[in-house]
């Protein structure tokens, strides 16, 4: 049964992609370049299909789940956003503590510039399928429509939203999930071909390993927090997250991993299913604790390598509070948190050195992005568990008739 499961298929796709990409990169002739052209086209098209579906999935799951919660929706939404921001702050300060101890020791082994990667051949062909709206627009529209349906007591429209939810689930099952192994194999083949696993990784191994360990430790801390607050075993949720973790690692996108994460969370016996429908799509796009840990650590690393010192503690505190706002609002797409934060990094930390510090952050961030995204998506399980307990405690987990 395991060999037919989604986690196994994703793992096979990941390994196959790495081996194929490395082989094609080493061979380096016209034939292998032609094969890589085709692989890049497959990656592009499968990514276009997945990303086109993401706003539809968000709207088709968030709006109905808000409408189901009735008058409790606005309170649950406010608590969810506050909870995520507080947890993001905690993760960021944890990263600051780790960085204060580790970054000075790493400064001598991490260079300020990265080695050049192998040039990728052009794609064989492209098929652009732009989403009907941005991710954040879909989230905002879902919240507005869901709350509007609640406040207007639009019973007929609520039935339409339920049909939309069923259609979304069918779309995910029949289209998105079957495409994921193909996309992951092609994505990892490209990563191996352009040299990110053979050129950059040894250079930045020390920093990346510290970040990954910090993310895993934070995951453990978060599960302990969930256990203390709820009294329920969060491992009952974690054990179903293998496929979600691998999907997040392969796609480097919380948005693209949402269908698999929803499927995993609904198997857990300790999660309230209504809270899963309400919280998972929301947390997939605002709860980025792995990215928060990475960005704080990388900012400290870049400052030490380029300027020879860590930023002053008062500057770091300001940066952490502001960075967590950007982290909560960043889109769940590959590199979204870093791209959204570049202006903040320059403005608050003063990285005005011709771009060397920013270049260092941009070079290291992609190397851990798979693990950071996997941490983001896996950490949503204990957060939904906390939300479930809060809703149960305050009588907010009932569906109004």
Long-range contacts (C-beta under 8 A, 24 or more apart in sequence): 5-243, 6-177, 6-180, 6-243, 6-260, 7-242, 7-243, 7-246, 9-181, 10-180, 10-181, 10-184, 10-243, 10-246, 10-247, 10-250, 11-246, 12-181, 13-180, 13-181, 13-182, 13-184, 13-185, 13-188, 13-250, 14-184, 14-185, 14-188, 14-246, 14-249, 14-250, 16-185, 17-184, 17-185, 17-186, 17-187, 17-188, 17-189, 17-191, 17-192, 18-188, 18-189, 18-191, 18-192, 18-197, 19-192, 20-185, 20-189, 20-192, 21-188, 21-189, 21-190, 21-191, 21-192, 21-193, 22-192, 22-193, 22-197, 22-198, 24-189, 24-193, 25-118, 25-192, 25-193, 25-194, 25-195, 25-198, 33-121, 34-124, 36-120, 36-121, 36-189, 36-190, 36-193, 37-121, 37-122, 37-123, 37-124, 38-124, 39-186, 39-189, 39-190, 40-120, 40-121, 40-122, 40-123, 40-124, 40-186, 40-190, 41-123, 41-124, 41-125, 41-126, 42-182, 42-186, 43-183, 43-186, 43-187, 43-189, 43-190, 44-123, 44-126, 44-127, 45-126, 45-127, 46-179, 46-182, 46-183, 46-186, 47-183, 47-187, 48-127, 48-128, 48-129, 49-129, 49-175, 49-176, 49-179, 50-176, 50-179, 50-180, 50-183, 50-251, 50-256, 51-129, 51-131, 51-253, 51-255, 51-256, 51-333, 52-129, 52-130, 52-131, 52-132, 53-171, 53-172, 53-175, 53-176, 54-131, 54-135, 54-138, 54-255, 54-256, 54-258, 55-131, 55-132, 55-133, 55-134, 55-135, 55-137, 55-138, 56-132, 56-138, 56-168, 56-171, 57-168, 57-171, 57-172, 57-176, 57-258, 57-259, 57-281, 58-135, 58-138, 58-139, 58-142, 58-255, 58-258, 58-281, 58-285, 59-138, 59-141, 59-142, 59-145, 59-164, 60-164, 60-165, 60-167, 60-168, 60-171, 61-142, 61-165, 61-168, 61-262, 61-277, 61-280, 61-281, 62-139, 62-142, 62-143, 62-146, 62-278, 62-281, 62-282, 63-141, 63-142, 63-143, 63-145, 63-146, 63-149, 63-161, 63-164, 64-146, 64-158, 64-161, 64-162, 64-164, 64-165, 64-277, 65-146, 65-165, 65-274, 65-277, 65-278, 65-281, 66-142, 66-143, 66-145, 66-146, 66-147, 66-149, 66-150, 66-278, 67-145, 67-146, 67-149, 67-150, 67-157, 67-158, 67-161, 68-158, 68-274, 68-277, 68-278, 68-399, 69-150, 69-274, 69-278, 69-396, 69-399, 69-400, 70-150, 70-398, 70-399, 70-400, 71-150, 71-400, 72-391, 72-396, 72-397, 72-398, 73-146, 73-147, 73-150, 73-278, 74-147, 74-150, 75-394, 75-396, 76-278, 76-387, 76-391, 76-396, 77-143, 77-147, 77-282, 79-387, 79-390, 80-278, 80-279, 80-282, 80-283, 80-286, 80-387, 81-286, 81-328, 83-383, 83-386, 83-387, 83-390, 84-283, 84-286, 84-287, 84-328, 84-383, 85-324, 85-325, 85-328, 87-222, 87-287, 87-289, 87-383, 88-287, 88-288, 88-289, 88-292, 88-324, 88-327, 88-328, 89-320, 89-321, 89-324, 91-218, 91-289, 91-290, 91-292, 91-293, 92-292, 92-293, 92-295, 92-296, 92-320, 92-323, 92-324, 92-327, 93-320, 94-214, 94-217, 94-218, 94-221, 94-293, 95-214, 95-218, 95-292, 95-293, 95-294, 95-296, 95-297, 96-296, 96-300, 96-316, 96-320, 98-210, 98-214, 98-297, 99-296, 99-297, 99-300, 99-301, 99-310, 100-300, 100-310, 102-210, 102-297, 103-297, 103-300, 103-301, 103-304, 103-310, 104-304, 104-310, 106-206, 106-207, 106-210, 106-301, 106-304, 107-301, 107-304, 107-305, 107-308, 109-206, 110-203, 110-204, 110-206, 110-207, 110-301, 110-305, 110-360, 110-364, 111-203, 111-305, 112-305, 112-306, 112-356, 112-357, 112-359, 112-360, 113-356, 113-359, 113-360, 113-363, 114-200, 114-203, 114-204, 114-359, 114-360, 114-363, 114-364, 115-199, 115-200, 115-203, 116-199, 117-194, 117-195, 117-196, 117-199, 117-200, 118-193, 118-194, 118-195, 118-199, 119-194, 120-190, 120-193, 120-194, 134-331, 135-255, 135-285, 135-331, 135-332, 135-333, 136-285, 136-329, 136-331, 139-281, 139-282, 139-285, 142-281, 165-277, 172-259, 172-262, 172-263, 176-259, 177-259, 177-260, 177-263, 180-247, 180-250, 180-251, 180-256, 180-260, 183-250, 183-251, 183-256, 184-246, 184-247, 184-250, 184-251, 187-250, 187-251, 188-250, 196-366, 196-367, 200-363, 200-367, 201-367, 204-363, 204-364, 204-367, 207-297, 207-298, 207-301, 207-364, 208-364, 208-367, 208-368, 210-297, 211-293, 211-294, 211-297, 211-298, 211-368, 211-371, 211-372, 212-368, 212-371, 214-293, 214-297, 215-289, 215-290, 215-293, 215-294, 215-371, 215-372, 215-375, 216-375, 218-289, 218-290, 218-293, 218-375, 218-379, 219-375, 219-378, 219-379, 222-289, 222-379, 222-382, 222-383, 223-382, 225-382, 225-386, 226-382, 226-383, 226-385, 226-386, 229-386, 229-389, 230-270, 230-385, 230-386, 230-388, 230-389, 232-270, 232-385, 232-389, 233-270, 234-270, 234-381, 234-382, 234-385, 236-268, 236-269, 236-270, 237-265, 237-268, 237-270, 237-271, 237-381, 237-382, 237-384, 237-385, 238-378, 238-381, 240-264, 240-265, 240-267, 240-268, 241-377, 241-378, 241-381, 244-374, 244-377, 244-378, 245-374, 245-377, 245-378, 246-374, 247-377, 248-370, 248-373, 248-374, 248-376, 248-377, 248-378, 249-370, 249-371, 249-373, 249-374, 250-370, 251-334, 251-373, 252-334, 252-335, 252-366, 252-369, 252-370, 252-373, 253-332, 253-333, 253-334, 253-373, 254-284, 254-285, 254-288, 254-332, 254-333, 254-373, 254-376, 254-377, 255-284, 255-285, 255-331, 255-332, 255-333, 257-284, 257-373, 257-377, 258-284, 258-332, 261-377, 261-380, 264-381, 265-380, 265-381, 265-384, 268-381, 270-385, 270-388, 271-381, 271-384, 271-385, 271-388, 272-384, 272-388, 272-391, 272-392, 272-397, 274-391, 274-397, 274-399, 275-384, 275-387, 275-388, 275-391, 275-397, 276-384, 278-387, 279-380, 279-383, 279-384, 279-387, 280-380, 280-384, 283-380, 283-383, 283-384, 284-332, 284-376, 284-377, 284-380, 285-331, 285-332, 286-328, 286-329, 287-328, 287-376, 287-379, 287-380, 287-383, 288-327, 288-328, 288-330, 288-332, 288-337, 288-376, 289-375, 289-376, 289-379, 290-371, 290-372, 290-373, 290-374, 290-375, 290-376, 290-379, 291-327, 291-330, 291-337, 291-338, 291-372, 291-373, 291-376, 292-323, 292-324, 292-327, 292-337, 293-372, 293-375, 294-337, 294-365, 294-368, 294-372, 295-323, 295-327, 295-337, 295-338, 295-341, 295-361, 296-320, 296-323, 298-360, 298-361, 298-364, 298-365, 299-345, 299-349, 299-361, 301-360, 301-361, 301-364, 302-351, 302-357, 302-358, 302-360, 302-361, 303-349, 303-351, 303-357, 305-357, 305-360, 306-351, 306-353, 306-356, 306-357, 306-360, 307-353, 307-357, 311-349, 315-348, 315-349, 315-350, 318-348, 319-344, 319-345, 319-348, 319-349, 322-348, 332-376, 334-369, 334-373, 335-365, 335-366, 335-369, 338-362, 338-365
